[in-house]
């Protein structure tokens, strides 16, 4: 059964199939529209440094034929053969694209897909519709990329301009019309992988009609073409803005009036009672040292004491002749010092302990909690910590266009305390509404919340550079920030730096307000403000910005 991909999802190809000889089919069509479907073979800098690996209608194969253009077949508008173990080392990424030939916009297309077939069986499919785009004239559909092993990413990123604009974006040059090259011969008898279990069978010619026979070693999808999938309904937009709890300040303990002793530590005499003698009247306010020592008013703290008097002592120091012990006597006792840092009372599922530490009580409703790996600083009770991988319910999208979340699953009966590098923590309670948060800003959340990668719409942003995580449902999400954030209502003139934004209400419309490119380095004289986001939405929508750029 083919694995369904959503925009931004990634996976190792080895997790989809054991083979390396793959068929890639693309279906994209619209009334009166014509498309050029191509494959760009890019180097480690994501550049087309070798134009022999730009595979299109005028150059249907790479030099060693590791990438071949096969043409329409099996219900696909265009198809490719990719033999991963034949791709030369300097090619580390294959980007499959579709560009309009003539007038029109990508928003006019109907339902389409990019699919991967191995041994005649479809193993992965990424579906899309024109409603996901606007005025773009090209779309980056999906990538094969080498990151220790070959992986697949469903990109679905619109791009202004046609095929020539894509070529220039990848660093290529637009040449004069080249003489058409003949189509490559059908791949007869080329050895390929044998999908486990079962023996391998000879590979048929590409484009040959399907016939009842054992599964081929490699070939395009057999039988009747798949009908394009119906557009999936989108979740209703919600305008309710969840509340972000303001950073908490540790509760301050009672401050004794000048000259009076604070409450004695546990097991010590009451205030005003000297442990070595009868009760004494309250002494005059000291400048330094223990109570009762009359130091000169002009002597600064820690300065020399008058001749014949004991040296000044810092608060909490022992009396002269007394062995060093825990603070007692005139200094504040251990209980007093630590009392203001006591654990906050229980009774709720999520309880902030201070501005940088939060506790979850797993016994309140028995629901598991997902948290950033390594964020547990303390726990009480019987709690189990497990790795949260792709096999659990509500699959976490790992390595999704920068929105990677390495999570652990906390279950059992007890309390778990979470923190992360002294970042400020803010519990956000969702009641069926939705919020968008960068994966980098997520500390923990209830497993009951649904989460997925969401693409930030924009024109001229190639390569799927701007994505975020969307959380929706009923439960609590704990967001972390560098410093105290500011929450602003969304207006037509609300702009934010893409590196400082933390979260926003999911009903807000987000627009890229400046053009960016795939170049990894800013041009000389650049202001440094590369990408700004403009937010629009009905009253009640909001954004959260931190005083820090990631």
ROSEKOL-914134 format. One record per residue (C-alpha): residue in one letter; x, y, z negated. Coordinates in steps of 0.05 Angstrom, whole numbers, plus 5000, padded with zeros to 4 digits. Example, Ala and Ser with C-alpha at 12.3 -4.5 7.8 and 13.67 -1.06 7.14 Angstrom:
2
type:A; xx:5246; yy:4910; zz:4844
type:S; xx:5273; yy:4979; zz:4857
END
This chain:
550
type:X; xx:5000; yy:5000; zz:5000
type:X; xx:5027; yy:5068; zz:5020
type:X; xx:5047; yy:5115; zz:4964
type:X; xx:5011; yy:5182; zz:4969
type:X; xx:5055; yy:5244; zz:4960
type:X; xx:5034; yy:5314; zz:4942
type:X; xx:5072; yy:5376; zz:4962
type:X; xx:5135; yy:5382; zz:4921
type:X; xx:5139; yy:5309; zz:4901
type:X; xx:5204; yy:5271; zz:4910
type:X; xx:5225; yy:5198; zz:4906
type:X; xx:5284; yy:5153; zz:4921
type:X; xx:5274; yy:5117; zz:4987
type:X; xx:5298; yy:5054; zz:4953
type:X; xx:5237; yy:5059; zz:4908
type:X; xx:5192; yy:5060; zz:4970
type:X; xx:5226; yy:5006; zz:5011
type:X; xx:5288; yy:4963; zz:5011
type:X; xx:5301; yy:4981; zz:5084
type:X; xx:5344; yy:5034; zz:5116
type:X; xx:5316; yy:5029; zz:5187
type:X; xx:5254; yy:5073; zz:5183
type:X; xx:5199; yy:5100; zz:5227
type:X; xx:5175; yy:5171; zz:5213
type:X; xx:5108; yy:5191; zz:5243
type:X; xx:5077; yy:5260; zz:5245
type:X; xx:5005; yy:5279; zz:5261
type:X; xx:4990; yy:5353; zz:5267
type:X; xx:4939; yy:5382; zz:5314
type:X; xx:4888; yy:5438; zz:5322
type:X; xx:4841; yy:5464; zz:5375
type:X; xx:4880; yy:5496; zz:5431
type:X; xx:4947; yy:5490; zz:5393
type:X; xx:5012; yy:5459; zz:5417
type:X; xx:5069; yy:5440; zz:5370
type:X; xx:5143; yy:5426; zz:5377
type:X; xx:5161; yy:5372; zz:5325
type:X; xx:5235; yy:5368; zz:5310
type:X; xx:5287; yy:5341; zz:5262
type:X; xx:5346; yy:5383; zz:5237
type:X; xx:5408; yy:5345; zz:5213
type:X; xx:5440; yy:5391; zz:5161
type:X; xx:5506; yy:5390; zz:5124
type:X; xx:5518; yy:5399; zz:5049
type:X; xx:5508; yy:5474; zz:5056
type:X; xx:5440; yy:5462; zz:5089
type:X; xx:5467; yy:5488; zz:5155
type:X; xx:5463; yy:5461; zz:5225
type:X; xx:5538; yy:5459; zz:5232
type:X; xx:5534; yy:5406; zz:5288
type:X; xx:5481; yy:5422; zz:5339
type:X; xx:5483; yy:5350; zz:5365
type:X; xx:5440; yy:5334; zz:5304
type:X; xx:5383; yy:5381; zz:5324
type:X; xx:5335; yy:5328; zz:5351
type:X; xx:5279; yy:5356; zz:5395
type:X; xx:5247; yy:5345; zz:5463
type:X; xx:5311; yy:5366; zz:5501
type:X; xx:5358; yy:5326; zz:5456
type:X; xx:5322; yy:5262; zz:5435
type:X; xx:5379; yy:5226; zz:5399
type:X; xx:5441; yy:5240; zz:5357
type:X; xx:5509; yy:5216; zz:5383
type:X; xx:5508; yy:5149; zz:5346
type:X; xx:5432; yy:5144; zz:5353
type:X; xx:5420; yy:5145; zz:5278
type:X; xx:5363; yy:5194; zz:5292
type:X; xx:5319; yy:5182; zz:5353
type:X; xx:5258; yy:5218; zz:5380
type:X; xx:5208; yy:5165; zz:5402
type:X; xx:5149; yy:5206; zz:5426
type:X; xx:5074; yy:5198; zz:5411
type:X; xx:5051; yy:5129; zz:5390
type:X; xx:5008; yy:5090; zz:5340
type:X; xx:4963; yy:5150; zz:5329
type:X; xx:5021; yy:5199; zz:5314
type:X; xx:5032; yy:5262; zz:5355
type:X; xx:5107; yy:5251; zz:5348
type:X; xx:5152; yy:5197; zz:5318
type:X; xx:5225; yy:5186; zz:5300
type:X; xx:5270; yy:5127; zz:5284
type:X; xx:5319; yy:5141; zz:5227
type:X; xx:5373; yy:5090; zz:5210
type:X; xx:5400; yy:5116; zz:5145
type:X; xx:5462; yy:5072; zz:5141
type:X; xx:5485; yy:5098; zz:5209
type:X; xx:5481; yy:5172; zz:5192
type:X; xx:5552; yy:5202; zz:5189
type:X; xx:5577; yy:5228; zz:5122
type:X; xx:5575; yy:5302; zz:5141
type:X; xx:5499; yy:5299; zz:5151
type:X; xx:5467; yy:5301; zz:5082
type:X; xx:5396; yy:5324; zz:5098
type:X; xx:5344; yy:5312; zz:5152
type:X; xx:5289; yy:5365; zz:5155
type:X; xx:5227; yy:5348; zz:5195
type:X; xx:5190; yy:5410; zz:5221
type:X; xx:5132; yy:5430; zz:5266
type:X; xx:5131; yy:5497; zz:5302
type:X; xx:5076; yy:5527; zz:5345
type:X; xx:5089; yy:5532; zz:5419
type:X; xx:5048; yy:5591; zz:5441
type:X; xx:4998; yy:5632; zz:5403
type:X; xx:4962; yy:5613; zz:5339
type:X; xx:4975; yy:5602; zz:5265
type:X; xx:4988; yy:5541; zz:5222
type:X; xx:4924; yy:5557; zz:5183
type:X; xx:4885; yy:5535; zz:5245
type:X; xx:4907; yy:5462; zz:5242
type:X; xx:4863; yy:5405; zz:5219
type:X; xx:4883; yy:5351; zz:5169
type:X; xx:4952; yy:5322; zz:5184
type:X; xx:5006; yy:5280; zz:5154
type:X; xx:5078; yy:5257; zz:5154
type:X; xx:5087; yy:5183; zz:5140
type:X; xx:5144; yy:5133; zz:5131
type:X; xx:5138; yy:5063; zz:5159
type:X; xx:5185; yy:5005; zz:5144
type:X; xx:5180; yy:4937; zz:5178
type:X; xx:5113; yy:4957; zz:5208
type:X; xx:5083; yy:4973; zz:5141
type:X; xx:5068; yy:5044; zz:5118
type:X; xx:5103; yy:5057; zz:5052
type:X; xx:5094; yy:5133; zz:5041
type:X; xx:5047; yy:5188; zz:5066
type:X; xx:5045; yy:5263; zz:5053
type:X; xx:4978; yy:5294; zz:5076
type:X; xx:4964; yy:5368; zz:5087
type:X; xx:4911; yy:5414; zz:5117
type:X; xx:4911; yy:5482; zz:5149
type:X; xx:4876; yy:5513; zz:5088
type:X; xx:4943; yy:5508; zz:5051
type:X; xx:4975; yy:5559; zz:5098
type:X; xx:4959; yy:5628; zz:5125
type:X; xx:4995; yy:5667; zz:5180
type:X; xx:5056; yy:5623; zz:5186
type:X; xx:5075; yy:5595; zz:5255
type:X; xx:5118; yy:5537; zz:5231
type:X; xx:5118; yy:5488; zz:5174
type:X; xx:5173; yy:5447; zz:5141
type:X; xx:5139; yy:5380; zz:5130
type:X; xx:5188; yy:5335; zz:5093
type:X; xx:5261; yy:5322; zz:5080
type:X; xx:5307; yy:5261; zz:5075
type:X; xx:5365; yy:5284; zz:5032
type:X; xx:5427; yy:5250; zz:5003
type:X; xx:5435; yy:5259; zz:4928
type:X; xx:5477; yy:5199; zz:4906
type:X; xx:5425; yy:5159; zz:4945
type:X; xx:5377; yy:5177; zz:5001
type:X; xx:5313; yy:5208; zz:4977
type:X; xx:5248; yy:5235; zz:5007
type:X; xx:5215; yy:5302; zz:4989
type:X; xx:5146; yy:5325; zz:5012
type:X; xx:5159; yy:5399; zz:5026
type:X; xx:5097; yy:5429; zz:5061
type:X; xx:5128; yy:5499; zz:5064
type:X; xx:5103; yy:5549; zz:5115
type:X; xx:5152; yy:5592; zz:5155
type:X; xx:5143; yy:5655; zz:5195
type:X; xx:5167; yy:5649; zz:5267
type:X; xx:5170; yy:5591; zz:5314
type:X; xx:5222; yy:5539; zz:5333
type:X; xx:5275; yy:5592; zz:5350
type:X; xx:5266; yy:5625; zz:5282
type:X; xx:5274; yy:5557; zz:5247
type:X; xx:5337; yy:5544; zz:5288
type:X; xx:5368; yy:5611; zz:5269
type:X; xx:5348; yy:5601; zz:5196
type:X; xx:5388; yy:5536; zz:5194
type:X; xx:5448; yy:5572; zz:5224
type:X; xx:5440; yy:5548; zz:5296
type:X; xx:5442; yy:5589; zz:5359
type:X; xx:5389; yy:5594; zz:5412
type:X; xx:5422; yy:5572; zz:5478
type:X; xx:5397; yy:5575; zz:5549
type:X; xx:5349; yy:5522; zz:5572
type:X; xx:5388; yy:5457; zz:5574
type:X; xx:5380; yy:5403; zz:5626
type:X; xx:5332; yy:5351; zz:5601
type:X; xx:5363; yy:5287; zz:5579
type:X; xx:5331; yy:5219; zz:5593
type:X; xx:5292; yy:5185; zz:5539
type:X; xx:5333; yy:5135; zz:5499
type:X; xx:5321; yy:5062; zz:5516
type:X; xx:5274; yy:5023; zz:5473
type:X; xx:5310; yy:4991; zz:5414
type:X; xx:5313; yy:4918; zz:5433
type:X; xx:5343; yy:4868; zz:5384
type:X; xx:5375; yy:4921; zz:5339
type:X; xx:5387; yy:4886; zz:5272
type:X; xx:5352; yy:4920; zz:5213
type:X; xx:5331; yy:4906; zz:5142
type:X; xx:5288; yy:4847; zz:5119
type:X; xx:5235; yy:4871; zz:5069
type:X; xx:5233; yy:4823; zz:5010
type:X; xx:5205; yy:4770; zz:5006
type:X; xx:5203; yy:4731; zz:5071
type:X; xx:5251; yy:4720; zz:5129
type:X; xx:5269; yy:4775; zz:5178
type:X; xx:5238; yy:4777; zz:5246
type:X; xx:5266; yy:4808; zz:5311
type:X; xx:5251; yy:4881; zz:5320
type:X; xx:5202; yy:4895; zz:5377
type:X; xx:5208; yy:4951; zz:5428
type:X; xx:5182; yy:5017; zz:5402
type:X; xx:5115; yy:5033; zz:5431
type:X; xx:5098; yy:4960; zz:5447
type:X; xx:5026; yy:4941; zz:5435
type:X; xx:5011; yy:4905; zz:5371
type:X; xx:5000; yy:4830; zz:5373
type:X; xx:4988; yy:4777; zz:5320
type:X; xx:5059; yy:4758; zz:5299
type:X; xx:5103; yy:4756; zz:5237
type:X; xx:5120; yy:4824; zz:5207
type:X; xx:5176; yy:4854; zz:5249
type:X; xx:5244; yy:4873; zz:5222
type:X; xx:5232; yy:4945; zz:5242
type:X; xx:5178; yy:4978; zz:5282
type:X; xx:5126; yy:5031; zz:5284
type:X; xx:5059; yy:5020; zz:5249
type:X; xx:5018; yy:4965; zz:5281
type:X; xx:4945; yy:4962; zz:5298
type:X; xx:4894; yy:5016; zz:5299
type:X; xx:4920; yy:5086; zz:5282
type:X; xx:4901; yy:5114; zz:5215
type:X; xx:4848; yy:5167; zz:5216
type:X; xx:4871; yy:5232; zz:5185
type:X; xx:4851; yy:5236; zz:5111
type:X; xx:4795; yy:5281; zz:5091
type:X; xx:4815; yy:5345; zz:5056
type:X; xx:4818; yy:5336; zz:4981
type:X; xx:4773; yy:5382; zz:4940
type:X; xx:4812; yy:5432; zz:4901
type:X; xx:4801; yy:5445; zz:4827
type:X; xx:4754; yy:5504; zz:4812
type:X; xx:4788; yy:5568; zz:4796
type:X; xx:4780; yy:5587; zz:4723
type:X; xx:4784; yy:5658; zz:4698
type:X; xx:4787; yy:5644; zz:4623
type:X; xx:4854; yy:5666; zz:4596
type:X; xx:4881; yy:5621; zz:4541
type:X; xx:4911; yy:5653; zz:4481
type:X; xx:4985; yy:5651; zz:4469
type:X; xx:5002; yy:5654; zz:4396
type:X; xx:5048; yy:5711; zz:4377
type:X; xx:5116; yy:5693; zz:4348
type:X; xx:5110; yy:5679; zz:4274
type:X; xx:5154; yy:5711; zz:4220
type:X; xx:5174; yy:5667; zz:4161
type:X; xx:5129; yy:5684; zz:4102
type:X; xx:5165; yy:5731; zz:4055
type:X; xx:5168; yy:5712; zz:3982
type:X; xx:5151; yy:5759; zz:3924
type:X; xx:5204; yy:5812; zz:3912
type:X; xx:5216; yy:5829; zz:3838
type:X; xx:5218; yy:5902; zz:3817
type:X; xx:5288; yy:5931; zz:3806
type:X; xx:5318; yy:5908; zz:3741
type:X; xx:5273; yy:5849; zz:3731
type:X; xx:5292; yy:5778; zz:3741
type:X; xx:5256; yy:5736; zz:3794
type:X; xx:5222; yy:5672; zz:3773
type:X; xx:5272; yy:5624; zz:3743
type:X; xx:5292; yy:5562; zz:3783
type:X; xx:5260; yy:5496; zz:3770
type:X; xx:5279; yy:5470; zz:3700
type:X; xx:5307; yy:5538; zz:3676
type:X; xx:5281; yy:5585; zz:3621
type:X; xx:5226; yy:5634; zz:3638
type:X; xx:5244; yy:5704; zz:3665
type:X; xx:5273; yy:5750; zz:3611
type:X; xx:5299; yy:5693; zz:3569
type:X; xx:5374; yy:5683; zz:3566
type:X; xx:5391; yy:5609; zz:3569
type:X; xx:5446; yy:5621; zz:3517
type:X; xx:5410; yy:5665; zz:3467
type:X; xx:5346; yy:5699; zz:3445
type:X; xx:5303; yy:5738; zz:3495
type:X; xx:5334; yy:5804; zz:3518
type:X; xx:5299; yy:5867; zz:3542
type:X; xx:5303; yy:5879; zz:3616
type:X; xx:5371; yy:5911; zz:3632
type:X; xx:5382; yy:5973; zz:3673
type:X; xx:5386; yy:5962; zz:3748
type:X; xx:5456; yy:5936; zz:3762
type:X; xx:5500; yy:5957; zz:3819
type:X; xx:5537; yy:5892; zz:3822
type:X; xx:5550; yy:5831; zz:3778
type:X; xx:5502; yy:5796; zz:3732
type:X; xx:5444; yy:5832; zz:3698
type:X; xx:5463; yy:5870; zz:3635
type:X; xx:5531; yy:5892; zz:3663
type:X; xx:5532; yy:5968; zz:3666
type:X; xx:5577; yy:5983; zz:3725
type:X; xx:5594; yy:6055; zz:3746
type:X; xx:5540; yy:6082; zz:3792
type:X; xx:5593; yy:6105; zz:3841
type:X; xx:5626; yy:6037; zz:3848
type:X; xx:5606; yy:6004; zz:3913
type:X; xx:5584; yy:5932; zz:3915
type:X; xx:5646; yy:5888; zz:3911
type:X; xx:5691; yy:5946; zz:3888
type:X; xx:5735; yy:5946; zz:3826
type:X; xx:5701; yy:5946; zz:3757
type:X; xx:5722; yy:5995; zz:3702
type:X; xx:5779; yy:5976; zz:3657
type:X; xx:5758; yy:5926; zz:3603
type:X; xx:5696; yy:5903; zz:3639
type:X; xx:5688; yy:5838; zz:3677
type:X; xx:5695; yy:5840; zz:3752
type:X; xx:5632; yy:5851; zz:3792
type:X; xx:5598; yy:5787; zz:3814
type:X; xx:5557; yy:5776; zz:3876
type:X; xx:5483; yy:5758; zz:3866
type:X; xx:5475; yy:5686; zz:3844
type:X; xx:5547; yy:5679; zz:3817
type:X; xx:5556; yy:5643; zz:3749
type:X; xx:5567; yy:5681; zz:3684
type:X; xx:5639; yy:5691; zz:3661
type:X; xx:5664; yy:5626; zz:3631
type:X; xx:5607; yy:5586; zz:3661
type:X; xx:5624; yy:5529; zz:3708
type:X; xx:5602; yy:5540; zz:3780
type:X; xx:5532; yy:5510; zz:3789
type:X; xx:5471; yy:5524; zz:3830
type:X; xx:5446; yy:5596; zz:3824
type:X; xx:5415; yy:5611; zz:3757
type:X; xx:5411; yy:5666; zz:3705
type:X; xx:5408; yy:5735; zz:3739
type:X; xx:5413; yy:5711; zz:3812
type:X; xx:5352; yy:5685; zz:3849
type:X; xx:5343; yy:5611; zz:3836
type:X; xx:5345; yy:5556; zz:3888
type:X; xx:5270; yy:5548; zz:3886
type:X; xx:5259; yy:5622; zz:3897
type:X; xx:5308; yy:5626; zz:3955
type:X; xx:5278; yy:5567; zz:3991
type:X; xx:5205; yy:5576; zz:3973
type:X; xx:5191; yy:5622; zz:4032
type:X; xx:5218; yy:5569; zz:4080
type:X; xx:5170; yy:5515; zz:4055
type:X; xx:5135; yy:5472; zz:4106
type:X; xx:5069; yy:5502; zz:4128
type:X; xx:5007; yy:5464; zz:4103
type:X; xx:4981; yy:5408; zz:4146
type:X; xx:4910; yy:5396; zz:4170
type:X; xx:4917; yy:5418; zz:4242
type:X; xx:4948; yy:5380; zz:4300
type:X; xx:4997; yy:5435; zz:4319
type:X; xx:5026; yy:5481; zz:4266
type:X; xx:5080; yy:5533; zz:4278
type:X; xx:5131; yy:5532; zz:4221
type:X; xx:5164; yy:5596; zz:4243
type:X; xx:5177; yy:5632; zz:4309
type:X; xx:5225; yy:5578; zz:4333
type:X; xx:5199; yy:5513; zz:4303
type:X; xx:5133; yy:5477; zz:4311
type:X; xx:5104; yy:5413; zz:4281
type:X; xx:5054; yy:5364; zz:4311
type:X; xx:5014; yy:5316; zz:4267
type:X; xx:5004; yy:5253; zz:4308
type:X; xx:4952; yy:5227; zz:4259
type:X; xx:4901; yy:5282; zz:4270
type:X; xx:4870; yy:5253; zz:4333
type:X; xx:4918; yy:5196; zz:4351
type:X; xx:4935; yy:5224; zz:4419
type:X; xx:5008; yy:5216; zz:4442
type:X; xx:5052; yy:5277; zz:4455
type:X; xx:5101; yy:5289; zz:4512
type:X; xx:5161; yy:5331; zz:4494
type:X; xx:5227; yy:5353; zz:4525
type:X; xx:5280; yy:5300; zz:4513
type:X; xx:5324; yy:5318; zz:4454
type:X; xx:5276; yy:5371; zz:4425
type:X; xx:5259; yy:5331; zz:4362
type:X; xx:5295; yy:5360; zz:4302
type:X; xx:5258; yy:5324; zz:4245
type:X; xx:5202; yy:5274; zz:4237
type:X; xx:5164; yy:5241; zz:4179
type:X; xx:5125; yy:5177; zz:4179
type:X; xx:5125; yy:5120; zz:4229
type:X; xx:5137; yy:5151; zz:4297
type:X; xx:5161; yy:5117; zz:4360
type:X; xx:5199; yy:5154; zz:4414
type:X; xx:5199; yy:5126; zz:4485
type:X; xx:5223; yy:5149; zz:4553
type:X; xx:5168; yy:5179; zz:4595
type:X; xx:5180; yy:5154; zz:4665
type:X; xx:5142; yy:5149; zz:4730
type:X; xx:5106; yy:5086; zz:4710
type:X; xx:5062; yy:5117; zz:4656
type:X; xx:4993; yy:5147; zz:4665
type:X; xx:4995; yy:5218; zz:4691
type:X; xx:5060; yy:5211; zz:4730
type:X; xx:5111; yy:5265; zz:4715
type:X; xx:5140; yy:5295; zz:4777
type:X; xx:5215; yy:5290; zz:4769
type:X; xx:5262; yy:5329; zz:4812
type:X; xx:5204; yy:5367; zz:4843
type:X; xx:5235; yy:5428; zz:4877
type:X; xx:5269; yy:5449; zz:4812
type:X; xx:5209; yy:5432; zz:4769
type:X; xx:5241; yy:5372; zz:4736
type:X; xx:5218; yy:5353; zz:4666
type:X; xx:5257; yy:5300; zz:4628
type:X; xx:5206; yy:5278; zz:4576
type:X; xx:5198; yy:5231; zz:4518
type:X; xx:5133; yy:5202; zz:4492
type:X; xx:5118; yy:5208; zz:4417
type:X; xx:5067; yy:5159; zz:4387
type:X; xx:5050; yy:5132; zz:4318
type:X; xx:5029; yy:5162; zz:4251
type:X; xx:5069; yy:5220; zz:4224
type:X; xx:5094; yy:5290; zz:4237
type:X; xx:5146; yy:5311; zz:4289
type:X; xx:5182; yy:5378; zz:4289
type:X; xx:5204; yy:5407; zz:4356
type:X; xx:5254; yy:5463; zz:4374
type:X; xx:5301; yy:5479; zz:4431
type:X; xx:5363; yy:5522; zz:4423
type:X; xx:5328; yy:5573; zz:4378
type:X; xx:5279; yy:5592; zz:4433
type:X; xx:5214; yy:5624; zz:4411
type:X; xx:5156; yy:5574; zz:4414
type:X; xx:5083; yy:5590; zz:4430
type:X; xx:5026; yy:5539; zz:4426
type:X; xx:4974; yy:5551; zz:4481
type:X; xx:4907; yy:5516; zz:4471
type:X; xx:4871; yy:5499; zz:4535
type:X; xx:4796; yy:5487; zz:4534
type:X; xx:4785; yy:5461; zz:4604
type:X; xx:4821; yy:5520; zz:4636
type:X; xx:4888; yy:5521; zz:4671
type:X; xx:4956; yy:5556; zz:4665
type:X; xx:5018; yy:5557; zz:4708
type:X; xx:5085; yy:5550; zz:4672
type:X; xx:5155; yy:5539; zz:4697
type:X; xx:5181; yy:5470; zz:4678
type:X; xx:5241; yy:5503; zz:4645
type:X; xx:5193; yy:5538; zz:4596
type:X; xx:5156; yy:5475; zz:4573
type:X; xx:5174; yy:5447; zz:4504
type:X; xx:5118; yy:5397; zz:4490
type:X; xx:5045; yy:5383; zz:4506
type:X; xx:4987; yy:5335; zz:4492
type:X; xx:4987; yy:5276; zz:4539
type:X; xx:4913; yy:5290; zz:4553
type:X; xx:4932; yy:5351; zz:4596
type:X; xx:4936; yy:5341; zz:4671
type:X; xx:4998; yy:5370; zz:4704
type:X; xx:5023; yy:5377; zz:4775
type:X; xx:5071; yy:5417; zz:4818
type:X; xx:5040; yy:5478; zz:4849
type:X; xx:5070; yy:5517; zz:4907
type:X; xx:5074; yy:5593; zz:4903
type:X; xx:5046; yy:5619; zz:4969
type:X; xx:5091; yy:5664; zz:5010
type:X; xx:5113; yy:5681; zz:5080
type:X; xx:5184; yy:5671; zz:5105
type:X; xx:5207; yy:5630; zz:5045
type:X; xx:5238; yy:5568; zz:5075
type:X; xx:5254; yy:5502; zz:5042
type:X; xx:5200; yy:5503; zz:4988
type:X; xx:5241; yy:5549; zz:4943
type:X; xx:5186; yy:5573; zz:4896
type:X; xx:5145; yy:5523; zz:4856
type:X; xx:5116; yy:5518; zz:4786
type:X; xx:5078; yy:5469; zz:4742
type:X; xx:5003; yy:5475; zz:4731
type:X; xx:4971; yy:5447; zz:4667
type:X; xx:4896; yy:5438; zz:4661
type:X; xx:4847; yy:5404; zz:4615
type:X; xx:4835; yy:5403; zz:4540
type:X; xx:4895; yy:5402; zz:4494
type:X; xx:4955; yy:5443; zz:4471
type:X; xx:5016; yy:5463; zz:4512
type:X; xx:5077; yy:5491; zz:4475
type:X; xx:5114; yy:5543; zz:4516
type:X; xx:5184; yy:5567; zz:4498
type:X; xx:5215; yy:5635; zz:4515
type:X; xx:5281; yy:5670; zz:4508
type:X; xx:5262; yy:5726; zz:4460
type:X; xx:5193; yy:5755; zz:4446
type:X; xx:5151; yy:5756; zz:4510
type:X; xx:5101; yy:5807; zz:4534
type:X; xx:5032; yy:5788; zz:4558
type:X; xx:5002; yy:5835; zz:4611
type:X; xx:4934; yy:5836; zz:4646
type:X; xx:4936; yy:5823; zz:4721
type:X; xx:4922; yy:5884; zz:4764
type:X; xx:4933; yy:5896; zz:4839
type:X; xx:4998; yy:5931; zz:4822
type:X; xx:5027; yy:5878; zz:4776
type:X; xx:5096; yy:5854; zz:4799
type:X; xx:5146; yy:5809; zz:4762
type:X; xx:5216; yy:5783; zz:4774
type:X; xx:5212; yy:5710; zz:4793
type:X; xx:5270; yy:5695; zz:4746
type:X; xx:5236; yy:5727; zz:4685
type:X; xx:5164; yy:5704; zz:4693
type:X; xx:5145; yy:5649; zz:4644
type:X; xx:5071; yy:5634; zz:4656
type:X; xx:5007; yy:5661; zz:4686
type:X; xx:4934; yy:5643; zz:4689
type:X; xx:4922; yy:5593; zz:4744
type:X; xx:4865; yy:5633; zz:4774
type:X; xx:4913; yy:5690; zz:4791
type:X; xx:4933; yy:5697; zz:4864
type:X; xx:5009; yy:5700; zz:4871
type:X; xx:5043; yy:5731; zz:4932
type:X; xx:5116; yy:5737; zz:4950
type:X; xx:5129; yy:5811; zz:4956
type:X; xx:5199; yy:5808; zz:4987
type:X; xx:5231; yy:5767; zz:5041
type:X; xx:5285; yy:5717; zz:5022
type:X; xx:5325; yy:5667; zz:5063
type:X; xx:5360; yy:5602; zz:5052
type:X; xx:5427; yy:5636; zz:5044
type:X; xx:5457; yy:5618; zz:4977
type:X; xx:5495; yy:5683; zz:4969
type:X; xx:5467; yy:5754; zz:4970
type:X; xx:5493; yy:5801; zz:5023
type:X; xx:5544; yy:5854; zz:5002
type:X; xx:5510; yy:5914; zz:4971
type:X; xx:5448; yy:5874; zz:4952
type:X; xx:5409; yy:5901; zz:4892
type:X; xx:5405; yy:5831; zz:4861
type:X; xx:5328; yy:5833; zz:4858
type:X; xx:5317; yy:5779; zz:4911
type:X; xx:5246; yy:5755; zz:4898
type:X; xx:5189; yy:5792; zz:4866
type:X; xx:5120; yy:5763; zz:4854
type:X; xx:5056; yy:5803; zz:4861
type:X; xx:4996; yy:5780; zz:4820
type:X; xx:4923; yy:5793; zz:4835
type:X; xx:4860; yy:5767; zz:4803
type:X; xx:4795; yy:5780; zz:4769
type:X; xx:4793; yy:5812; zz:4699
type:X; xx:4816; yy:5764; zz:4646
type:X; xx:4877; yy:5739; zz:4684
type:X; xx:4945; yy:5750; zz:4654
type:X; xx:5020; yy:5740; zz:4662
type:X; xx:5074; yy:5725; zz:4610
type:X; xx:5144; yy:5754; zz:4620
type:X; xx:5205; yy:5743; zz:4576
type:X; xx:5263; yy:5792; zz:4564
type:X; xx:5311; yy:5745; zz:4599
type:X; xx:5325; yy:5721; zz:4670
type:X; xx:5335; yy:5647; zz:4680
END
